[in-house]
Amino acid sequence: MDKVITILAVDDHKMTALGYKYILEDAVFEDFKVRVEIGNGYDEGQKKIEASAKGIRYDIILLDIQLFPAEAKDPRTGQDLGKLARQVVPESKVVFMSSFSDSYRINSICQAVNPDGYLVKSEIDELSLIDMVKTVITKPPYYTHLALVAARKNIAQTFKVDEYDQAILYELSIGTRTKDITSVLPLSQATIDNRKRALKLIFGVQDKSDLALIEEARNRGFI
């Protein structure tokens, strides 16, 4: 009997995850077959990852980054699910599949999760999906071209966007005043001001308002 590689695909657009499922389950692999389960959105993805820790582990977990609509104002992302997977099912391979190709965003994910692959959605086709599975199972990581270019840029970058920076961006996006963020995060007012200035420099809006910072951060997938 052929070995079965089990994959969990988590995306807030069910049709996208179904596309991955149909392509990979119909593909012909030399040494194994593929079975894909779907996690429709963050909460369902979280439940399936936690359940797998108590049962049969997924060989590969595919994660979108943005798993809530912008109007939901929910700060949780696929990055959080990636960190959860690393904690409860460290033997499962974690691969991100996102429309975001910003080098700072990819660097943030790599620092937090150290994924086994990253695919930019605009580059995903049948061949890249099949190649991703083969590579991740045998010799990870796997990056599509735009993801690889972004990852290489990180080597020369001085500034990094860490989890505190992302938390500051989220608080600003929901209307929290800068002076009130100190009650939410264990940071001083001076540290928050310095981080906000650095973020504006990173995103190229150093002479613009906080609203411009929020919009650019949203466009790059940080909110």
C-alpha beads as a LAMMPS data file, in Angstrom:
LAMMPS data file: protein, C-alpha beads

223 atoms
222 bonds

1 atom types
1 bond types

-500.0 500.0 xlo xhi
-500.0 500.0 ylo yhi
-500.0 500.0 zlo zhi

Masses

1 110.0

Atoms # bond

1 1 1 0.000 0.000 0.000
2 1 1 1.319 3.471 -0.883
3 1 1 2.290 5.760 1.958
4 1 1 -0.199 8.565 2.561
5 1 1 1.014 12.116 3.184
6 1 1 -1.596 14.048 5.138
7 1 1 -1.881 17.790 4.640
8 1 1 -3.954 20.398 6.456
9 1 1 -4.779 23.478 4.343
10 1 1 -5.960 26.469 6.398
11 1 1 -7.435 29.398 4.485
12 1 1 -10.321 31.799 5.066
13 1 1 -11.376 31.261 1.450
14 1 1 -12.678 27.712 1.260
15 1 1 -12.512 27.557 -2.529
16 1 1 -8.774 28.302 -2.400
17 1 1 -8.161 25.420 -0.011
18 1 1 -10.382 23.161 -2.130
19 1 1 -8.235 24.031 -5.135
20 1 1 -5.140 22.837 -3.299
21 1 1 -6.995 19.682 -2.282
22 1 1 -8.170 18.767 -5.782
23 1 1 -4.770 19.400 -7.366
24 1 1 -2.716 17.503 -4.803
25 1 1 -5.062 14.549 -4.363
26 1 1 -5.221 14.071 -8.135
27 1 1 -1.463 14.403 -8.608
28 1 1 0.713 11.347 -9.184
29 1 1 3.645 11.000 -6.780
30 1 1 6.189 8.185 -7.042
31 1 1 6.367 7.100 -3.409
32 1 1 3.159 8.273 -1.799
33 1 1 -0.390 9.527 -2.147
34 1 1 -1.714 12.764 -0.692
35 1 1 -4.805 13.386 1.420
36 1 1 -5.781 16.990 2.161
37 1 1 -8.016 18.212 4.975
38 1 1 -9.367 21.757 5.024
39 1 1 -9.452 24.195 7.910
40 1 1 -11.889 26.979 7.038
41 1 1 -10.476 30.006 8.841
42 1 1 -8.432 30.537 11.987
43 1 1 -10.600 28.857 14.604
44 1 1 -11.148 25.673 12.619
45 1 1 -7.463 25.542 11.771
46 1 1 -6.548 25.902 15.439
47 1 1 -8.925 23.083 16.442
48 1 1 -7.511 20.719 13.822
49 1 1 -3.887 21.455 14.762
50 1 1 -4.592 20.938 18.473
51 1 1 -6.545 17.754 17.738
52 1 1 -3.672 16.378 15.668
53 1 1 -1.385 16.737 18.681
54 1 1 -3.524 14.109 20.391
55 1 1 -3.841 11.833 17.375
56 1 1 -2.312 11.456 13.934
57 1 1 0.001 14.332 13.030
58 1 1 -0.248 16.111 9.700
59 1 1 2.846 15.748 7.571
60 1 1 2.407 19.282 6.204
61 1 1 0.358 22.233 7.452
62 1 1 -0.401 24.901 4.822
63 1 1 -1.250 28.302 6.280
64 1 1 -2.573 31.506 4.804
65 1 1 -1.468 34.646 6.682
66 1 1 -4.648 36.701 6.709
67 1 1 -7.425 34.546 8.140
68 1 1 -9.956 37.230 9.083
69 1 1 -11.544 40.029 7.034
70 1 1 -10.113 43.469 7.820
71 1 1 -13.381 44.628 9.370
72 1 1 -13.172 41.857 11.973
73 1 1 -10.217 43.658 13.605
74 1 1 -8.919 40.352 14.938
75 1 1 -5.113 40.429 15.417
76 1 1 -4.653 36.659 15.044
77 1 1 -2.978 35.477 11.848
78 1 1 -1.597 32.364 10.234
79 1 1 1.701 33.254 11.877
80 1 1 0.077 32.541 15.247
81 1 1 -1.099 29.152 13.977
82 1 1 2.419 28.459 12.743
83 1 1 3.802 29.162 16.207
84 1 1 1.108 26.924 17.720
85 1 1 2.040 24.111 15.336
86 1 1 5.709 24.422 16.264
87 1 1 4.741 24.064 19.925
88 1 1 2.234 21.203 19.816
89 1 1 3.186 19.284 16.656
90 1 1 6.865 20.135 16.003
91 1 1 7.247 17.161 13.654
92 1 1 4.713 18.632 11.199
93 1 1 6.141 20.739 8.375
94 1 1 4.769 24.305 8.256
95 1 1 4.373 26.102 4.924
96 1 1 2.892 29.565 4.394
97 1 1 0.883 30.356 1.260
98 1 1 0.051 34.033 1.098
99 1 1 -0.466 36.940 -1.267
100 1 1 2.035 38.950 0.786
101 1 1 5.550 39.140 -0.684
102 1 1 6.895 42.029 1.407
103 1 1 10.415 41.237 2.616
104 1 1 9.806 42.603 6.121
105 1 1 6.660 40.482 6.501
106 1 1 8.410 37.344 5.336
107 1 1 11.333 38.075 7.635
108 1 1 8.953 38.475 10.566
109 1 1 7.404 35.086 9.816
110 1 1 10.784 33.411 9.401
111 1 1 11.961 34.778 12.734
112 1 1 8.813 33.732 14.575
113 1 1 8.121 30.343 12.975
114 1 1 11.128 29.261 10.856
115 1 1 8.789 27.737 8.249
116 1 1 9.567 24.862 5.915
117 1 1 8.342 26.875 2.941
118 1 1 6.706 30.056 1.719
119 1 1 4.692 30.382 -1.493
120 1 1 3.405 33.678 -2.858
121 1 1 -0.123 32.965 -4.094
122 1 1 0.317 34.767 -7.407
123 1 1 3.045 32.222 -8.245
124 1 1 1.147 29.096 -7.226
125 1 1 0.120 26.658 -9.941
126 1 1 -0.250 22.905 -10.228
127 1 1 3.459 22.286 -10.793
128 1 1 4.610 24.487 -7.904
129 1 1 2.166 22.807 -5.508
130 1 1 3.421 19.357 -6.468
131 1 1 7.054 20.455 -6.287
132 1 1 6.435 22.034 -2.883
133 1 1 5.139 18.771 -1.433
134 1 1 8.052 16.765 -2.846
135 1 1 10.624 19.251 -1.532
136 1 1 9.119 19.837 1.898
137 1 1 8.796 16.110 2.555
138 1 1 12.364 15.275 1.472
139 1 1 14.571 18.356 1.718
140 1 1 12.926 21.594 2.911
141 1 1 12.603 24.530 2.618
142 1 1 10.649 25.422 -0.521
143 1 1 10.234 29.031 -1.704
144 1 1 8.604 30.422 -4.806
145 1 1 10.645 33.019 -6.692
146 1 1 9.167 36.164 -5.106
147 1 1 9.423 34.651 -1.637
148 1 1 13.068 33.741 -2.229
149 1 1 13.871 37.253 -3.476
150 1 1 12.222 38.733 -0.384
151 1 1 14.066 36.334 1.915
152 1 1 17.400 37.284 0.374
153 1 1 16.684 40.976 0.924
154 1 1 16.394 40.259 4.639
155 1 1 20.114 39.514 4.838
156 1 1 20.942 43.149 4.096
157 1 1 18.179 44.697 6.192
158 1 1 19.115 46.567 9.357
159 1 1 15.578 47.008 10.662
160 1 1 13.368 44.114 11.670
161 1 1 9.653 44.088 12.483
162 1 1 9.126 42.020 15.625
163 1 1 6.058 41.018 17.607
164 1 1 6.030 44.213 19.688
165 1 1 6.070 46.263 16.490
166 1 1 3.147 44.240 15.160
167 1 1 1.277 44.735 18.431
168 1 1 1.830 48.513 18.223
169 1 1 0.514 48.532 14.655
170 1 1 -2.560 46.561 15.700
171 1 1 -3.334 48.880 18.623
172 1 1 -3.021 51.934 16.370
173 1 1 -5.299 50.272 13.813
174 1 1 -8.114 49.812 16.346
175 1 1 -7.858 53.418 17.507
176 1 1 -5.729 53.092 20.630
177 1 1 -3.899 56.355 21.277
178 1 1 -0.109 56.129 21.367
179 1 1 0.028 57.273 25.003
180 1 1 -2.448 54.528 25.991
181 1 1 -0.495 51.666 24.405
182 1 1 1.722 51.567 27.513
183 1 1 -1.242 50.118 29.405
184 1 1 -1.494 47.275 26.883
185 1 1 2.157 46.460 26.177
186 1 1 5.106 46.231 28.629
187 1 1 6.896 49.106 26.894
188 1 1 7.695 52.655 27.962
189 1 1 6.273 55.667 26.146
190 1 1 9.725 56.526 24.781
191 1 1 10.199 52.984 23.446
192 1 1 6.816 53.022 21.732
193 1 1 7.558 56.421 20.148
194 1 1 10.952 55.186 18.930
195 1 1 9.474 52.001 17.504
196 1 1 6.728 53.953 15.733
197 1 1 9.316 56.254 14.155
198 1 1 11.337 53.234 13.003
199 1 1 8.215 51.624 11.527
200 1 1 7.421 54.772 9.561
201 1 1 10.970 54.729 8.218
202 1 1 10.744 51.047 7.270
203 1 1 7.434 51.545 5.454
204 1 1 8.499 54.777 3.738
205 1 1 5.966 57.035 5.461
206 1 1 8.334 58.842 7.827
207 1 1 6.851 62.253 7.077
208 1 1 3.243 61.130 7.162
209 1 1 0.528 60.483 9.745
210 1 1 -0.191 57.406 11.826
211 1 1 -3.082 56.724 9.459
212 1 1 -0.626 56.434 6.569
213 1 1 1.475 54.044 8.666
214 1 1 -1.566 51.882 9.416
215 1 1 -2.615 51.767 5.766
216 1 1 0.866 50.809 4.576
217 1 1 1.184 48.167 7.303
218 1 1 -2.183 46.725 6.231
219 1 1 -1.092 46.636 2.595
220 1 1 2.022 44.693 3.586
221 1 1 0.107 42.167 5.661
222 1 1 1.093 43.249 9.182
223 1 1 -2.465 44.089 10.228

Bonds

1 1 1 2
2 1 2 3
3 1 3 4
4 1 4 5
5 1 5 6
6 1 6 7
7 1 7 8
8 1 8 9
9 1 9 10
10 1 10 11
11 1 11 12
12 1 12 13
13 1 13 14
14 1 14 15
15 1 15 16
16 1 16 17
17 1 17 18
18 1 18 19
19 1 19 20
20 1 20 21
21 1 21 22
22 1 22 23
23 1 23 24
24 1 24 25
25 1 25 26
26 1 26 27
27 1 27 28
28 1 28 29
29 1 29 30
30 1 30 31
31 1 31 32
32 1 32 33
33 1 33 34
34 1 34 35
35 1 35 36
36 1 36 37
37 1 37 38
38 1 38 39
39 1 39 40
40 1 40 41
41 1 41 42
42 1 42 43
43 1 43 44
44 1 44 45
45 1 45 46
46 1 46 47
47 1 47 48
48 1 48 49
49 1 49 50
50 1 50 51
51 1 51 52
52 1 52 53
53 1 53 54
54 1 54 55
55 1 55 56
56 1 56 57
57 1 57 58
58 1 58 59
59 1 59 60
60 1 60 61
61 1 61 62
62 1 62 63
63 1 63 64
64 1 64 65
65 1 65 66
66 1 66 67
67 1 67 68
68 1 68 69
69 1 69 70
70 1 70 71
71 1 71 72
72 1 72 73
73 1 73 74
74 1 74 75
75 1 75 76
76 1 76 77
77 1 77 78
78 1 78 79
79 1 79 80
80 1 80 81
81 1 81 82
82 1 82 83
83 1 83 84
84 1 84 85
85 1 85 86
86 1 86 87
87 1 87 88
88 1 88 89
89 1 89 90
90 1 90 91
91 1 91 92
92 1 92 93
93 1 93 94
94 1 94 95
95 1 95 96
96 1 96 97
97 1 97 98
98 1 98 99
99 1 99 100
100 1 100 101
101 1 101 102
102 1 102 103
103 1 103 104
104 1 104 105
105 1 105 106
106 1 106 107
107 1 107 108
108 1 108 109
109 1 109 110
110 1 110 111
111 1 111 112
112 1 112 113
113 1 113 114
114 1 114 115
115 1 115 116
116 1 116 117
117 1 117 118
118 1 118 119
119 1 119 120
120 1 120 121
121 1 121 122
122 1 122 123
123 1 123 124
124 1 124 125
125 1 125 126
126 1 126 127
127 1 127 128
128 1 128 129
129 1 129 130
130 1 130 131
131 1 131 132
132 1 132 133
133 1 133 134
134 1 134 135
135 1 135 136
136 1 136 137
137 1 137 138
138 1 138 139
139 1 139 140
140 1 140 141
141 1 141 142
142 1 142 143
143 1 143 144
144 1 144 145
145 1 145 146
146 1 146 147
147 1 147 148
148 1 148 149
149 1 149 150
150 1 150 151
151 1 151 152
152 1 152 153
153 1 153 154
154 1 154 155
155 1 155 156
156 1 156 157
157 1 157 158
158 1 158 159
159 1 159 160
160 1 160 161
161 1 161 162
162 1 162 163
163 1 163 164
164 1 164 165
165 1 165 166
166 1 166 167
167 1 167 168
168 1 168 169
169 1 169 170
170 1 170 171
171 1 171 172
172 1 172 173
173 1 173 174
174 1 174 175
175 1 175 176
176 1 176 177
177 1 177 178
178 1 178 179
179 1 179 180
180 1 180 181
181 1 181 182
182 1 182 183
183 1 183 184
184 1 184 185
185 1 185 186
186 1 186 187
187 1 187 188
188 1 188 189
189 1 189 190
190 1 190 191
191 1 191 192
192 1 192 193
193 1 193 194
194 1 194 195
195 1 195 196
196 1 196 197
197 1 197 198
198 1 198 199
199 1 199 200
200 1 200 201
201 1 201 202
202 1 202 203
203 1 203 204
204 1 204 205
205 1 205 206
206 1 206 207
207 1 207 208
208 1 208 209
209 1 209 210
210 1 210 211
211 1 211 212
212 1 212 213
213 1 213 214
214 1 214 215
215 1 215 216
216 1 216 217
217 1 217 218
218 1 218 219
219 1 219 220
220 1 220 221
221 1 221 222
222 1 222 223
